[in-house]
Amino acid sequence: GAAVDAPGQVLMRWGLPVLTDRSFEGQVASQRYVEHGPFAWGTVRLRTVVGAKKTSARKPSPVKVYDHRYLGVLGLWLPVPYLPQPGTKANMYGLGACLLGQCVCVPK
């Protein structure tokens, strides 16, 4: 059979810089899906510790939350692109798109 390229390999072939986010380094915090006949919408929320680890009992480690969304069609789950989250601060979004941890971003 024919080999299927990962999203990052296809984008690199077009000459676009591809970065990897930290979303798949995290733990699954929750998952949910809703069915509508032959279609479904699913979300997997991943929590990832970023930056320095916990330094004291009072101050928790910084955490980022990534939501991976999927469209289900007749039992086949398709990943939906999401906004990149550069850096280590929570709720910071960049200009670009990510798909399954592979991102194409506009530089600062």
Phi and psi restraints in degrees (range 20) as a CNS / XPLOR table:
assign (resid 1 and name C) (resid 2 and name N)
       (resid 2 and name CA) (resid 2 and name C) 1.0 -78.7 20.0 2
assign (resid 2 and name N) (resid 2 and name CA)
       (resid 2 and name C) (resid 3 and name N) 1.0 142.3 20.0 2
assign (resid 2 and name C) (resid 3 and name N)
       (resid 3 and name CA) (resid 3 and name C) 1.0 -78.2 20.0 2
assign (resid 3 and name N) (resid 3 and name CA)
       (resid 3 and name C) (resid 4 and name N) 1.0 143.6 20.0 2
assign (resid 3 and name C) (resid 4 and name N)
       (resid 4 and name CA) (resid 4 and name C) 1.0 -104.3 20.0 2
assign (resid 4 and name N) (resid 4 and name CA)
       (resid 4 and name C) (resid 5 and name N) 1.0 128.9 20.0 2
assign (resid 4 and name C) (resid 5 and name N)
       (resid 5 and name CA) (resid 5 and name C) 1.0 -76.5 20.0 2
assign (resid 5 and name N) (resid 5 and name CA)
       (resid 5 and name C) (resid 6 and name N) 1.0 145.9 20.0 2
assign (resid 5 and name C) (resid 6 and name N)
       (resid 6 and name CA) (resid 6 and name C) 1.0 -71.4 20.0 2
assign (resid 6 and name N) (resid 6 and name CA)
       (resid 6 and name C) (resid 7 and name N) 1.0 154.4 20.0 2
assign (resid 6 and name C) (resid 7 and name N)
       (resid 7 and name CA) (resid 7 and name C) 1.0 -53.4 20.0 2
assign (resid 7 and name N) (resid 7 and name CA)
       (resid 7 and name C) (resid 8 and name N) 1.0 -39.0 20.0 2
assign (resid 7 and name C) (resid 8 and name N)
       (resid 8 and name CA) (resid 8 and name C) 1.0 -64.6 20.0 2
assign (resid 8 and name N) (resid 8 and name CA)
       (resid 8 and name C) (resid 9 and name N) 1.0 -36.6 20.0 2
assign (resid 8 and name C) (resid 9 and name N)
       (resid 9 and name CA) (resid 9 and name C) 1.0 -66.3 20.0 2
assign (resid 9 and name N) (resid 9 and name CA)
       (resid 9 and name C) (resid 10 and name N) 1.0 -38.6 20.0 2
assign (resid 9 and name C) (resid 10 and name N)
       (resid 10 and name CA) (resid 10 and name C) 1.0 -65.5 20.0 2
assign (resid 10 and name N) (resid 10 and name CA)
       (resid 10 and name C) (resid 11 and name N) 1.0 -44.7 20.0 2
assign (resid 10 and name C) (resid 11 and name N)
       (resid 11 and name CA) (resid 11 and name C) 1.0 -67.0 20.0 2
assign (resid 11 and name N) (resid 11 and name CA)
       (resid 11 and name C) (resid 12 and name N) 1.0 -37.1 20.0 2
assign (resid 11 and name C) (resid 12 and name N)
       (resid 12 and name CA) (resid 12 and name C) 1.0 -65.8 20.0 2
assign (resid 12 and name N) (resid 12 and name CA)
       (resid 12 and name C) (resid 13 and name N) 1.0 -33.9 20.0 2
assign (resid 12 and name C) (resid 13 and name N)
       (resid 13 and name CA) (resid 13 and name C) 1.0 -63.7 20.0 2
assign (resid 13 and name N) (resid 13 and name CA)
       (resid 13 and name C) (resid 14 and name N) 1.0 -29.8 20.0 2
assign (resid 13 and name C) (resid 14 and name N)
       (resid 14 and name CA) (resid 14 and name C) 1.0 -82.6 20.0 2
assign (resid 14 and name N) (resid 14 and name CA)
       (resid 14 and name C) (resid 15 and name N) 1.0 -0.4 20.0 2
assign (resid 14 and name C) (resid 15 and name N)
       (resid 15 and name CA) (resid 15 and name C) 1.0 85.8 20.0 2
assign (resid 15 and name N) (resid 15 and name CA)
       (resid 15 and name C) (resid 16 and name N) 1.0 13.1 20.0 2
assign (resid 15 and name C) (resid 16 and name N)
       (resid 16 and name CA) (resid 16 and name C) 1.0 -91.7 20.0 2
assign (resid 16 and name N) (resid 16 and name CA)
       (resid 16 and name C) (resid 17 and name N) 1.0 138.3 20.0 2
assign (resid 16 and name C) (resid 17 and name N)
       (resid 17 and name CA) (resid 17 and name C) 1.0 -71.1 20.0 2
assign (resid 17 and name N) (resid 17 and name CA)
       (resid 17 and name C) (resid 18 and name N) 1.0 130.7 20.0 2
assign (resid 17 and name C) (resid 18 and name N)
       (resid 18 and name CA) (resid 18 and name C) 1.0 -115.2 20.0 2
assign (resid 18 and name N) (resid 18 and name CA)
       (resid 18 and name C) (resid 19 and name N) 1.0 127.4 20.0 2
assign (resid 18 and name C) (resid 19 and name N)
       (resid 19 and name CA) (resid 19 and name C) 1.0 -114.1 20.0 2
assign (resid 19 and name N) (resid 19 and name CA)
       (resid 19 and name C) (resid 20 and name N) 1.0 161.7 20.0 2
assign (resid 19 and name C) (resid 20 and name N)
       (resid 20 and name CA) (resid 20 and name C) 1.0 -112.6 20.0 2
assign (resid 20 and name N) (resid 20 and name CA)
       (resid 20 and name C) (resid 21 and name N) 1.0 131.9 20.0 2
assign (resid 20 and name C) (resid 21 and name N)
       (resid 21 and name CA) (resid 21 and name C) 1.0 -89.5 20.0 2
assign (resid 21 and name N) (resid 21 and name CA)
       (resid 21 and name C) (resid 22 and name N) 1.0 176.7 20.0 2
assign (resid 21 and name C) (resid 22 and name N)
       (resid 22 and name CA) (resid 22 and name C) 1.0 -93.4 20.0 2
assign (resid 22 and name N) (resid 22 and name CA)
       (resid 22 and name C) (resid 23 and name N) 1.0 9.3 20.0 2
assign (resid 22 and name C) (resid 23 and name N)
       (resid 23 and name CA) (resid 23 and name C) 1.0 -62.2 20.0 2
assign (resid 23 and name N) (resid 23 and name CA)
       (resid 23 and name C) (resid 24 and name N) 1.0 -33.9 20.0 2
assign (resid 23 and name C) (resid 24 and name N)
       (resid 24 and name CA) (resid 24 and name C) 1.0 -85.7 20.0 2
assign (resid 24 and name N) (resid 24 and name CA)
       (resid 24 and name C) (resid 25 and name N) 1.0 1.4 20.0 2
assign (resid 24 and name C) (resid 25 and name N)
       (resid 25 and name CA) (resid 25 and name C) 1.0 -85.7 20.0 2
assign (resid 25 and name N) (resid 25 and name CA)
       (resid 25 and name C) (resid 26 and name N) 1.0 -9.7 20.0 2
assign (resid 25 and name C) (resid 26 and name N)
       (resid 26 and name CA) (resid 26 and name C) 1.0 -90.6 20.0 2
assign (resid 26 and name N) (resid 26 and name CA)
       (resid 26 and name C) (resid 27 and name N) 1.0 -177.3 20.0 2
assign (resid 26 and name C) (resid 27 and name N)
       (resid 27 and name CA) (resid 27 and name C) 1.0 -104.1 20.0 2
assign (resid 27 and name N) (resid 27 and name CA)
       (resid 27 and name C) (resid 28 and name N) 1.0 146.9 20.0 2
assign (resid 27 and name C) (resid 28 and name N)
       (resid 28 and name CA) (resid 28 and name C) 1.0 -69.9 20.0 2
assign (resid 28 and name N) (resid 28 and name CA)
       (resid 28 and name C) (resid 29 and name N) 1.0 119.4 20.0 2
assign (resid 28 and name C) (resid 29 and name N)
       (resid 29 and name CA) (resid 29 and name C) 1.0 -90.1 20.0 2
assign (resid 29 and name N) (resid 29 and name CA)
       (resid 29 and name C) (resid 30 and name N) 1.0 -37.0 20.0 2
assign (resid 29 and name C) (resid 30 and name N)
       (resid 30 and name CA) (resid 30 and name C) 1.0 -163.4 20.0 2
assign (resid 30 and name N) (resid 30 and name CA)
       (resid 30 and name C) (resid 31 and name N) 1.0 161.2 20.0 2
assign (resid 30 and name C) (resid 31 and name N)
       (resid 31 and name CA) (resid 31 and name C) 1.0 -145.5 20.0 2
assign (resid 31 and name N) (resid 31 and name CA)
       (resid 31 and name C) (resid 32 and name N) 1.0 145.6 20.0 2
assign (resid 31 and name C) (resid 32 and name N)
       (resid 32 and name CA) (resid 32 and name C) 1.0 -155.6 20.0 2
assign (resid 32 and name N) (resid 32 and name CA)
       (resid 32 and name C) (resid 33 and name N) 1.0 143.9 20.0 2
assign (resid 32 and name C) (resid 33 and name N)
       (resid 33 and name CA) (resid 33 and name C) 1.0 -144.8 20.0 2
assign (resid 33 and name N) (resid 33 and name CA)
       (resid 33 and name C) (resid 34 and name N) 1.0 153.8 20.0 2
assign (resid 33 and name C) (resid 34 and name N)
       (resid 34 and name CA) (resid 34 and name C) 1.0 -127.6 20.0 2
assign (resid 34 and name N) (resid 34 and name CA)
       (resid 34 and name C) (resid 35 and name N) 1.0 128.7 20.0 2
assign (resid 34 and name C) (resid 35 and name N)
       (resid 35 and name CA) (resid 35 and name C) 1.0 -97.1 20.0 2
assign (resid 35 and name N) (resid 35 and name CA)
       (resid 35 and name C) (resid 36 and name N) 1.0 142.8 20.0 2
assign (resid 35 and name C) (resid 36 and name N)
       (resid 36 and name CA) (resid 36 and name C) 1.0 -136.4 20.0 2
assign (resid 36 and name N) (resid 36 and name CA)
       (resid 36 and name C) (resid 37 and name N) 1.0 78.9 20.0 2
assign (resid 36 and name C) (resid 37 and name N)
       (resid 37 and name CA) (resid 37 and name C) 1.0 66.8 20.0 2
assign (resid 37 and name N) (resid 37 and name CA)
       (resid 37 and name C) (resid 38 and name N) 1.0 -126.2 20.0 2
assign (resid 37 and name C) (resid 38 and name N)
       (resid 38 and name CA) (resid 38 and name C) 1.0 -77.1 20.0 2
assign (resid 38 and name N) (resid 38 and name CA)
       (resid 38 and name C) (resid 39 and name N) 1.0 -4.9 20.0 2
assign (resid 38 and name C) (resid 39 and name N)
       (resid 39 and name CA) (resid 39 and name C) 1.0 -111.0 20.0 2
assign (resid 39 and name N) (resid 39 and name CA)
       (resid 39 and name C) (resid 40 and name N) 1.0 154.6 20.0 2
assign (resid 39 and name C) (resid 40 and name N)
       (resid 40 and name CA) (resid 40 and name C) 1.0 -147.9 20.0 2
assign (resid 40 and name N) (resid 40 and name CA)
       (resid 40 and name C) (resid 41 and name N) 1.0 155.5 20.0 2
assign (resid 40 and name C) (resid 41 and name N)
       (resid 41 and name CA) (resid 41 and name C) 1.0 -127.0 20.0 2
assign (resid 41 and name N) (resid 41 and name CA)
       (resid 41 and name C) (resid 42 and name N) 1.0 121.2 20.0 2
assign (resid 41 and name C) (resid 42 and name N)
       (resid 42 and name CA) (resid 42 and name C) 1.0 -122.4 20.0 2
assign (resid 42 and name N) (resid 42 and name CA)
       (resid 42 and name C) (resid 43 and name N) 1.0 149.5 20.0 2
assign (resid 42 and name C) (resid 43 and name N)
       (resid 43 and name CA) (resid 43 and name C) 1.0 -133.4 20.0 2
assign (resid 43 and name N) (resid 43 and name CA)
       (resid 43 and name C) (resid 44 and name N) 1.0 132.4 20.0 2
assign (resid 43 and name C) (resid 44 and name N)
       (resid 44 and name CA) (resid 44 and name C) 1.0 -117.9 20.0 2
assign (resid 44 and name N) (resid 44 and name CA)
       (resid 44 and name C) (resid 45 and name N) 1.0 119.1 20.0 2
assign (resid 44 and name C) (resid 45 and name N)
       (resid 45 and name CA) (resid 45 and name C) 1.0 -99.7 20.0 2
assign (resid 45 and name N) (resid 45 and name CA)
       (resid 45 and name C) (resid 46 and name N) 1.0 125.2 20.0 2
assign (resid 45 and name C) (resid 46 and name N)
       (resid 46 and name CA) (resid 46 and name C) 1.0 -116.0 20.0 2
assign (resid 46 and name N) (resid 46 and name CA)
       (resid 46 and name C) (resid 47 and name N) 1.0 133.2 20.0 2
assign (resid 46 and name C) (resid 47 and name N)
       (resid 47 and name CA) (resid 47 and name C) 1.0 -107.4 20.0 2
assign (resid 47 and name N) (resid 47 and name CA)
       (resid 47 and name C) (resid 48 and name N) 1.0 129.4 20.0 2
assign (resid 47 and name C) (resid 48 and name N)
       (resid 48 and name CA) (resid 48 and name C) 1.0 -128.5 20.0 2
assign (resid 48 and name N) (resid 48 and name CA)
       (resid 48 and name C) (resid 49 and name N) 1.0 131.5 20.0 2
assign (resid 48 and name C) (resid 49 and name N)
       (resid 49 and name CA) (resid 49 and name C) 1.0 -78.3 20.0 2
assign (resid 49 and name N) (resid 49 and name CA)
       (resid 49 and name C) (resid 50 and name N) 1.0 129.6 20.0 2
assign (resid 49 and name C) (resid 50 and name N)
       (resid 50 and name CA) (resid 50 and name C) 1.0 -121.9 20.0 2
assign (resid 50 and name N) (resid 50 and name CA)
       (resid 50 and name C) (resid 51 and name N) 1.0 158.8 20.0 2
assign (resid 50 and name C) (resid 51 and name N)
       (resid 51 and name CA) (resid 51 and name C) 1.0 69.9 20.0 2
assign (resid 51 and name N) (resid 51 and name CA)
       (resid 51 and name C) (resid 52 and name N) 1.0 -147.9 20.0 2
assign (resid 51 and name C) (resid 52 and name N)
       (resid 52 and name CA) (resid 52 and name C) 1.0 -73.1 20.0 2
assign (resid 52 and name N) (resid 52 and name CA)
       (resid 52 and name C) (resid 53 and name N) 1.0 149.7 20.0 2
assign (resid 52 and name C) (resid 53 and name N)
       (resid 53 and name CA) (resid 53 and name C) 1.0 -73.2 20.0 2
assign (resid 53 and name N) (resid 53 and name CA)
       (resid 53 and name C) (resid 54 and name N) 1.0 170.5 20.0 2
assign (resid 53 and name C) (resid 54 and name N)
       (resid 54 and name CA) (resid 54 and name C) 1.0 -52.2 20.0 2
assign (resid 54 and name N) (resid 54 and name CA)
       (resid 54 and name C) (resid 55 and name N) 1.0 126.9 20.0 2
assign (resid 54 and name C) (resid 55 and name N)
       (resid 55 and name CA) (resid 55 and name C) 1.0 -102.6 20.0 2
assign (resid 55 and name N) (resid 55 and name CA)
       (resid 55 and name C) (resid 56 and name N) 1.0 -22.0 20.0 2
assign (resid 55 and name C) (resid 56 and name N)
       (resid 56 and name CA) (resid 56 and name C) 1.0 -147.3 20.0 2
assign (resid 56 and name N) (resid 56 and name CA)
       (resid 56 and name C) (resid 57 and name N) 1.0 167.1 20.0 2
assign (resid 56 and name C) (resid 57 and name N)
       (resid 57 and name CA) (resid 57 and name C) 1.0 -70.0 20.0 2
assign (resid 57 and name N) (resid 57 and name CA)
       (resid 57 and name C) (resid 58 and name N) 1.0 -24.7 20.0 2
assign (resid 57 and name C) (resid 58 and name N)
       (resid 58 and name CA) (resid 58 and name C) 1.0 -85.6 20.0 2
assign (resid 58 and name N) (resid 58 and name CA)
       (resid 58 and name C) (resid 59 and name N) 1.0 -33.4 20.0 2
assign (resid 58 and name C) (resid 59 and name N)
       (resid 59 and name CA) (resid 59 and name C) 1.0 -104.3 20.0 2
assign (resid 59 and name N) (resid 59 and name CA)
       (resid 59 and name C) (resid 60 and name N) 1.0 115.0 20.0 2
assign (resid 59 and name C) (resid 60 and name N)
       (resid 60 and name CA) (resid 60 and name C) 1.0 -74.2 20.0 2
assign (resid 60 and name N) (resid 60 and name CA)
       (resid 60 and name C) (resid 61 and name N) 1.0 161.6 20.0 2
assign (resid 60 and name C) (resid 61 and name N)
       (resid 61 and name CA) (resid 61 and name C) 1.0 -67.7 20.0 2
assign (resid 61 and name N) (resid 61 and name CA)
       (resid 61 and name C) (resid 62 and name N) 1.0 144.7 20.0 2
assign (resid 61 and name C) (resid 62 and name N)
       (resid 62 and name CA) (resid 62 and name C) 1.0 -66.5 20.0 2
assign (resid 62 and name N) (resid 62 and name CA)
       (resid 62 and name C) (resid 63 and name N) 1.0 137.4 20.0 2
assign (resid 62 and name C) (resid 63 and name N)
       (resid 63 and name CA) (resid 63 and name C) 1.0 -127.0 20.0 2
assign (resid 63 and name N) (resid 63 and name CA)
       (resid 63 and name C) (resid 64 and name N) 1.0 139.1 20.0 2
assign (resid 63 and name C) (resid 64 and name N)
       (resid 64 and name CA) (resid 64 and name C) 1.0 -113.4 20.0 2
assign (resid 64 and name N) (resid 64 and name CA)
       (resid 64 and name C) (resid 65 and name N) 1.0 147.2 20.0 2
assign (resid 64 and name C) (resid 65 and name N)
       (resid 65 and name CA) (resid 65 and name C) 1.0 -116.9 20.0 2
assign (resid 65 and name N) (resid 65 and name CA)
       (resid 65 and name C) (resid 66 and name N) 1.0 127.1 20.0 2
assign (resid 65 and name C) (resid 66 and name N)
       (resid 66 and name CA) (resid 66 and name C) 1.0 -113.2 20.0 2
assign (resid 66 and name N) (resid 66 and name CA)
       (resid 66 and name C) (resid 67 and name N) 1.0 132.2 20.0 2
assign (resid 66 and name C) (resid 67 and name N)
       (resid 67 and name CA) (resid 67 and name C) 1.0 -107.2 20.0 2
assign (resid 67 and name N) (resid 67 and name CA)
       (resid 67 and name C) (resid 68 and name N) 1.0 116.6 20.0 2
assign (resid 67 and name C) (resid 68 and name N)
       (resid 68 and name CA) (resid 68 and name C) 1.0 -100.1 20.0 2
assign (resid 68 and name N) (resid 68 and name CA)
       (resid 68 and name C) (resid 69 and name N) 1.0 123.7 20.0 2
assign (resid 68 and name C) (resid 69 and name N)
       (resid 69 and name CA) (resid 69 and name C) 1.0 -110.9 20.0 2
assign (resid 69 and name N) (resid 69 and name CA)
       (resid 69 and name C) (resid 70 and name N) 1.0 148.9 20.0 2
assign (resid 69 and name C) (resid 70 and name N)
       (resid 70 and name CA) (resid 70 and name C) 1.0 -136.0 20.0 2
assign (resid 70 and name N) (resid 70 and name CA)
       (resid 70 and name C) (resid 71 and name N) 1.0 143.0 20.0 2
assign (resid 70 and name C) (resid 71 and name N)
       (resid 71 and name CA) (resid 71 and name C) 1.0 -104.3 20.0 2
assign (resid 71 and name N) (resid 71 and name CA)
       (resid 71 and name C) (resid 72 and name N) 1.0 124.3 20.0 2
assign (resid 71 and name C) (resid 72 and name N)
       (resid 72 and name CA) (resid 72 and name C) 1.0 -100.0 20.0 2
assign (resid 72 and name N) (resid 72 and name CA)
       (resid 72 and name C) (resid 73 and name N) 1.0 128.9 20.0 2
assign (resid 72 and name C) (resid 73 and name N)
       (resid 73 and name CA) (resid 73 and name C) 1.0 -131.1 20.0 2
assign (resid 73 and name N) (resid 73 and name CA)
       (resid 73 and name C) (resid 74 and name N) 1.0 111.7 20.0 2
assign (resid 73 and name C) (resid 74 and name N)
       (resid 74 and name CA) (resid 74 and name C) 1.0 51.8 20.0 2
assign (resid 74 and name N) (resid 74 and name CA)
       (resid 74 and name C) (resid 75 and name N) 1.0 42.8 20.0 2
assign (resid 74 and name C) (resid 75 and name N)
       (resid 75 and name CA) (resid 75 and name C) 1.0 85.2 20.0 2
assign (resid 75 and name N) (resid 75 and name CA)
       (resid 75 and name C) (resid 76 and name N) 1.0 -1.8 20.0 2
assign (resid 75 and name C) (resid 76 and name N)
       (resid 76 and name CA) (resid 76 and name C) 1.0 -102.9 20.0 2
assign (resid 76 and name N) (resid 76 and name CA)
       (resid 76 and name C) (resid 77 and name N) 1.0 124.3 20.0 2
assign (resid 76 and name C) (resid 77 and name N)
       (resid 77 and name CA) (resid 77 and name C) 1.0 -96.3 20.0 2
assign (resid 77 and name N) (resid 77 and name CA)
       (resid 77 and name C) (resid 78 and name N) 1.0 123.3 20.0 2
assign (resid 77 and name C) (resid 78 and name N)
       (resid 78 and name CA) (resid 78 and name C) 1.0 -111.6 20.0 2
assign (resid 78 and name N) (resid 78 and name CA)
       (resid 78 and name C) (resid 79 and name N) 1.0 127.8 20.0 2
assign (resid 78 and name C) (resid 79 and name N)
       (resid 79 and name CA) (resid 79 and name C) 1.0 -69.6 20.0 2
assign (resid 79 and name N) (resid 79 and name CA)
       (resid 79 and name C) (resid 80 and name N) 1.0 145.6 20.0 2
assign (resid 79 and name C) (resid 80 and name N)
       (resid 80 and name CA) (resid 80 and name C) 1.0 -108.6 20.0 2
assign (resid 80 and name N) (resid 80 and name CA)
       (resid 80 and name C) (resid 81 and name N) 1.0 132.7 20.0 2
assign (resid 80 and name C) (resid 81 and name N)
       (resid 81 and name CA) (resid 81 and name C) 1.0 -59.2 20.0 2
assign (resid 81 and name N) (resid 81 and name CA)
       (resid 81 and name C) (resid 82 and name N) 1.0 152.8 20.0 2
assign (resid 81 and name C) (resid 82 and name N)
       (resid 82 and name CA) (resid 82 and name C) 1.0 -138.5 20.0 2
assign (resid 82 and name N) (resid 82 and name CA)
       (resid 82 and name C) (resid 83 and name N) 1.0 165.9 20.0 2
assign (resid 82 and name C) (resid 83 and name N)
       (resid 83 and name CA) (resid 83 and name C) 1.0 -75.5 20.0 2
assign (resid 83 and name N) (resid 83 and name CA)
       (resid 83 and name C) (resid 84 and name N) 1.0 141.6 20.0 2
assign (resid 83 and name C) (resid 84 and name N)
       (resid 84 and name CA) (resid 84 and name C) 1.0 -70.5 20.0 2
assign (resid 84 and name N) (resid 84 and name CA)
       (resid 84 and name C) (resid 85 and name N) 1.0 152.4 20.0 2
assign (resid 84 and name C) (resid 85 and name N)
       (resid 85 and name CA) (resid 85 and name C) 1.0 -123.0 20.0 2
assign (resid 85 and name N) (resid 85 and name CA)
       (resid 85 and name C) (resid 86 and name N) 1.0 84.6 20.0 2
assign (resid 85 and name C) (resid 86 and name N)
       (resid 86 and name CA) (resid 86 and name C) 1.0 -73.0 20.0 2
assign (resid 86 and name N) (resid 86 and name CA)
       (resid 86 and name C) (resid 87 and name N) 1.0 158.8 20.0 2
assign (resid 86 and name C) (resid 87 and name N)
       (resid 87 and name CA) (resid 87 and name C) 1.0 77.3 20.0 2
assign (resid 87 and name N) (resid 87 and name CA)
       (resid 87 and name C) (resid 88 and name N) 1.0 -164.7 20.0 2
assign (resid 87 and name C) (resid 88 and name N)
       (resid 88 and name CA) (resid 88 and name C) 1.0 -114.3 20.0 2
assign (resid 88 and name N) (resid 88 and name CA)
       (resid 88 and name C) (resid 89 and name N) 1.0 -1.6 20.0 2
assign (resid 88 and name C) (resid 89 and name N)
       (resid 89 and name CA) (resid 89 and name C) 1.0 -84.5 20.0 2
assign (resid 89 and name N) (resid 89 and name CA)
       (resid 89 and name C) (resid 90 and name N) 1.0 143.5 20.0 2
assign (resid 89 and name C) (resid 90 and name N)
       (resid 90 and name CA) (resid 90 and name C) 1.0 -72.2 20.0 2
assign (resid 90 and name N) (resid 90 and name CA)
       (resid 90 and name C) (resid 91 and name N) 1.0 152.7 20.0 2
assign (resid 90 and name C) (resid 91 and name N)
       (resid 91 and name CA) (resid 91 and name C) 1.0 58.9 20.0 2
assign (resid 91 and name N) (resid 91 and name CA)
       (resid 91 and name C) (resid 92 and name N) 1.0 29.4 20.0 2
assign (resid 91 and name C) (resid 92 and name N)
       (resid 92 and name CA) (resid 92 and name C) 1.0 -104.9 20.0 2
assign (resid 92 and name N) (resid 92 and name CA)
       (resid 92 and name C) (resid 93 and name N) 1.0 122.2 20.0 2
assign (resid 92 and name C) (resid 93 and name N)
       (resid 93 and name CA) (resid 93 and name C) 1.0 -118.2 20.0 2
assign (resid 93 and name N) (resid 93 and name CA)
       (resid 93 and name C) (resid 94 and name N) 1.0 146.7 20.0 2
assign (resid 93 and name C) (resid 94 and name N)
       (resid 94 and name CA) (resid 94 and name C) 1.0 -108.1 20.0 2
assign (resid 94 and name N) (resid 94 and name CA)
       (resid 94 and name C) (resid 95 and name N) 1.0 176.2 20.0 2
assign (resid 94 and name C) (resid 95 and name N)
       (resid 95 and name CA) (resid 95 and name C) 1.0 -95.8 20.0 2
assign (resid 95 and name N) (resid 95 and name CA)
       (resid 95 and name C) (resid 96 and name N) 1.0 118.1 20.0 2
assign (resid 95 and name C) (resid 96 and name N)
       (resid 96 and name CA) (resid 96 and name C) 1.0 155.0 20.0 2
assign (resid 96 and name N) (resid 96 and name CA)
       (resid 96 and name C) (resid 97 and name N) 1.0 -158.8 20.0 2
assign (resid 96 and name C) (resid 97 and name N)
       (resid 97 and name CA) (resid 97 and name C) 1.0 -149.4 20.0 2
assign (resid 97 and name N) (resid 97 and name CA)
       (resid 97 and name C) (resid 98 and name N) 1.0 145.8 20.0 2
assign (resid 97 and name C) (resid 98 and name N)
       (resid 98 and name CA) (resid 98 and name C) 1.0 -124.0 20.0 2
assign (resid 98 and name N) (resid 98 and name CA)
       (resid 98 and name C) (resid 99 and name N) 1.0 148.7 20.0 2
assign (resid 98 and name C) (resid 99 and name N)
       (resid 99 and name CA) (resid 99 and name C) 1.0 -142.8 20.0 2
assign (resid 99 and name N) (resid 99 and name CA)
       (resid 99 and name C) (resid 100 and name N) 1.0 115.4 20.0 2
assign (resid 99 and name C) (resid 100 and name N)
       (resid 100 and name CA) (resid 100 and name C) 1.0 52.7 20.0 2
assign (resid 100 and name N) (resid 100 and name CA)
       (resid 100 and name C) (resid 101 and name N) 1.0 43.9 20.0 2
assign (resid 100 and name C) (resid 101 and name N)
       (resid 101 and name CA) (resid 101 and name C) 1.0 86.1 20.0 2
assign (resid 101 and name N) (resid 101 and name CA)
       (resid 101 and name C) (resid 102 and name N) 1.0 -7.4 20.0 2
assign (resid 101 and name C) (resid 102 and name N)
       (resid 102 and name CA) (resid 102 and name C) 1.0 -100.6 20.0 2
assign (resid 102 and name N) (resid 102 and name CA)
       (resid 102 and name C) (resid 103 and name N) 1.0 124.3 20.0 2
assign (resid 102 and name C) (resid 103 and name N)
       (resid 103 and name CA) (resid 103 and name C) 1.0 -123.7 20.0 2
assign (resid 103 and name N) (resid 103 and name CA)
       (resid 103 and name C) (resid 104 and name N) 1.0 144.1 20.0 2
assign (resid 103 and name C) (resid 104 and name N)
       (resid 104 and name CA) (resid 104 and name C) 1.0 -117.5 20.0 2
assign (resid 104 and name N) (resid 104 and name CA)
       (resid 104 and name C) (resid 105 and name N) 1.0 117.9 20.0 2
assign (resid 104 and name C) (resid 105 and name N)
       (resid 105 and name CA) (resid 105 and name C) 1.0 -125.1 20.0 2
assign (resid 105 and name N) (resid 105 and name CA)
       (resid 105 and name C) (resid 106 and name N) 1.0 151.9 20.0 2
assign (resid 105 and name C) (resid 106 and name N)
       (resid 106 and name CA) (resid 106 and name C) 1.0 -82.0 20.0 2
assign (resid 106 and name N) (resid 106 and name CA)
       (resid 106 and name C) (resid 107 and name N) 1.0 127.9 20.0 2
assign (resid 106 and name C) (resid 107 and name N)
       (resid 107 and name CA) (resid 107 and name C) 1.0 -66.0 20.0 2
assign (resid 107 and name N) (resid 107 and name CA)
       (resid 107 and name C) (resid 108 and name N) 1.0 158.5 20.0 2
